[in-house]
Amino acid sequence: MGRQYIVFTSDYGSGARLIARKLAKVLNIPFYGEEDLLRETAKYLEIDTQVLHNFDQYGEVAEIDTEKIIDGYKAVILNIVRKGPCILMERGADYILRDVISFLNVYV
């Protein structure tokens, strides 16, 4: 089987995260949820995770430039897919990967 990349996007309360997690288990590939990507991006940017939580809630934060946050998510997501097959949940992964690799985009 070749490389597999799946990106889940969803509406609130759809259960997409549960479906994505189960699929990752069945396919035996890593699953990266929103919180995983947030934590990895905070670590990459060397900032507190609360800054990114605030960014999610308010759309911008004083502590760091919005472009730097977006670039951080992009770097983290690209690093993850370089490691091999995976399932990614949200965080703009579909937009970031659109011209990089072939992936299945699942909307729930």
Buried (B, 14 or more C-beta within 10 A) or exposed (E): EEEBBBBBBBEEEEEBBEBBBEBBEEBEBBBBBBBBBBBBBBEBBEBEBEBBBBBEEEEEBEEBEEEEBBBBBBBBBBEBBEEEBBBBBBBBBBBBBEEEEEBEEBEE
